[in-house]
Amino acid sequence: MRLISRIILPLIIILCGCDAQRNVLYIQDAATGAEVAIPEDYLIRLKPFDQITVVVNSKNPELAAPFNSSTGYNALSTTGSSATISQNNLQVLTIDKEGFITLPIIGRVECNNLTRQQLESAIEERIRTAGYIDDPSVNVRFADLTISIVGEVSRPGRYNINRDQLTIFEALALAGDMTIFGNRKSVAVIRERDGKNLITRVDLRSAECFSSPCYYLQPNDIVIVSPNRFKAATAEVDQNRSFWISLASTSISLATLVITLVK
């Protein structure tokens, strides 16, 4: 009997350990050195109500100044032949519901579904074609690049991002990674598109996550990490235990009151 227990117990521990490992390891099916394809169109595309800043520069700062906001013009400083504007003093532009912004001199510019680089090129072309500046250089930056991470992570919250290429793994790193109770098999990403909320689930245990449209996050994405079965079951047990303890406490109090009244 002892011999059997010595054999079976270690086997149970090993099997449980393997199962736990399968639940917590990332990208389990990718061999070392394997090349995994990622989505080609991973750059963030502008959409209505996004907020951006636009700065027009030129070798001649005086020609570029009228295209920038009055706030930006006051912050304009010249270093050699280039012009720089303090990021803190830039006017934030909000893309309207039709997907346009309005810039000084050139007026309305369509932004919807463009990347930052495409919008920069479009504005440069408008300025150059109209004959205002021969060498315009446009810089477009996001002013509201944020994501939210909630659920089974160490530090849930809303995070400001300083660049427009952020993977879901990098986002989780910002939140201190998942807890041991996080469900890595089905991480939900809520993304607004055309006035609707789309929910995509990503299995971070598999290399297939690299091909997910949510591998690279977009502004205002919400990442939801659900608890695994063990955490959910534990929470249910705790909740039931709290209920019965509360019920027992109430019953004892009522019984004490009745005994007191009878006496």
N, C-alpha and C positions, 0 to 999 in steps of 0.2 A: 504493500500500500504506500509506504514511504517512497519507494522507488518510482511508482507511478506519479505521485505528487511532485517529485523532483523533476520529472520530465514534462508533465503537463503544465505546471505553473510557469516555468520559463517560456514555454511555447505561447501561452496566453499573453504574457507580457510582451513578447516579441511581436505577436500579431497585432496587439493593441497599439504598440509603438509604431508599427508600419502604417496602420490605418490613420493614426494621428498625424504622421509625417505627410501622408497623401493630402491631408486636409489643410496643412499650413505652408507647404512649400510652393513657391512661385515657379511658373514655367517648368514643369517637371518633365515634359516630353521633348525638350530641345537639347540635342547633344552638344557637347563642347565644340565650339568652332563652327556650328551650323549657321548657315546664312538664312535669315528669315525676312521675307518681304514685308514692307510696311506700306500703308496707303500712299500713293503718289500725291494726291491732292490733300495734304495735311495742313496747309497754311490756313490761318483764320481768315474767313471772308466776312466783309462788313455787311451789316444788316440794319434795318430801321431801328432807331433809338440808341444805337451804339454812340459812344462819345469819343471824339478824337481831337488831336491838335494837328494843325497844318502850318508848316513854316516854309516860306519861299526864300531862297538865298540866291545870290549872284556874285560875280567878281566885283560888281559895282553895287554896294549895299543900298545906295540911294534909289536905284531902280527896283530893288526887291522890297523895300520898306512899305510901299502902298498896298502890297498884296497881303501883308500881315496885319493882325488886329492892332488897334491903337495901343492896347496894353503891351503887346509884343513890340511895337515900334518904340515905345518908351524904354523898353529894356534892351533895345538893340545896341550892340557894342561892336566895334570893328577891331579885328586883329589881323594886321597885314591886309590881304585882299579879300578876306572872308568875313562873314557876319554871323554872329551867334546870338541866340536868344535864350534867356534863362527859362528852364523848363517850368519853374514855379510861377512865371509871369505870363504863360501862354493862355490865350482864350480857348476854352473848351467848346468845341462845336458838336452839336447833337444832330445826327442824321435823322431827317424827318420821316414820317410814315411812308412816304413815297420813295425813300431811298436816296435823297439828295441832301447836299449841304450847300450853303451860299457863301461864296468867298468874295472879298473885295475885288473890284475891277472886272473879274471874269464872270461873276454871278453864280448861277446854280450849276453844280457839278454832280453827276450821278455817281453814287458809291455802292449801291446795292450789289451784293455778291462779288465784289472785287476784293482782292488782297490789298494789303498796304502798298506793296510794290506796284501793283497795277494802277492804283489810284494816284500814286506819285507820278507815274509815267503819263497818265491821262492829264493831270494838271499841268505838267511841264509842257506837254504838247499843245494844250490850249493857249498857254502864255506865249510859247514860241511861235505858233501859227498866227496869232493875232499881232505879232510884231512888237510886243512889249519888251521882252528880254530875249537876247540871243542865247544866253547860257543859263537858263533857270535850273535851279537844283531844289527839289521839293522833298521835305521830310515829313512823313505822316507817322504819328504815334497814337497808340490807344491810351485813353485817359481813364477807362473804367474796366480794366482787364482783371476781373475777379472770378473766383469759383467758390463754391461752398462744398464742404465735406462733413457729413454727419454719420452717426451710427457708431459702429465698433472700431473707432480709431482713438489714438491716445489724446489728440487735441482737436476735437471737432470745432468747426467754425468757418468763417468766411475769410478767404485769403486773397490779398492783392498780388498780382503777378507782374513782374517787370519785363517779361518777354512774351512773344506770341507763339511759341512752340513749347508746349508743356504736355508731357505724357502723363497717363494716369498713375504710373508708378512714382513719378516725380511729385505729383499732387499728394499722393498718400504719404510720401516722405515729409512733405511740409506739415502734415497733420500728425507726425510722429509714428507713422505706419499703423497697420491694423493691430488690434489687440489679438491675443491668442484665440479669442472667441469670434473673430470676424469670419464671415463666410466668403472665402476666396473664390468659390465656385461660381458665384452669381452676384457680382457687384453691379448695382444699377446706376446708370447715368441718365439723368433727366435733362433733355436739351429742347429749348424752344425753337421751333421752326415753322414759319408761315402762320404764326398765331396759335400754334398747337404745341403741346408738350409731348415729346417723343421719349419713350423709355427704351433704352438699350441695355441688355445685360451682358457682362463681360466675365469670362472665366479666366482669372489670372493664374490659374494653375497650368494653363495650356498655352503653347506658343501661338495658337490661333488668335490670341488677344491682340497680336501685332497687326492683324488685318481688320480689326474692328474699327468702325468709323469713330468710335469713342476712345481709341488708343491715344490720339491727340485730342486734348480737351479744347473746348470753345469758351468764349466769355459767357459768364452766367450759368455754366453747367453746374448741376448739383450731383455730387457723387454720394451714393447711399450704400453704406456697408452694413448689411443685415447680420444679426447674430447667427451663429451656427446652431445646429440642433441641440448640442449639449447646453449652450447658454440659454436657449429658449426653454428647454425642459427644466433647467435649474430655476429660471425665473418663475415658471409656472408653479413649481413646487414651493418656492419661497412665498409666492402670492397666496397659494392655498393654505400654507402653514400660518401666514399672518392672519388670514381670515378666521381660521379655526381658533387661533390664540385669542383674537379679538372677541369671537363669539363666546369662548369659555370665560373670558374675563367679564364680559357683560352678564353672563348667566350667574356667575359667582356673586357679582354685585347685586343682582336682583334677588338672589336667594338670601343674601345677608340682609337686604332691606326687608324682605318678607318676615324673616325670623325676628328682626328687631321690632316690627309692627305687632307681631303676634305676642311677643313678650310684654 
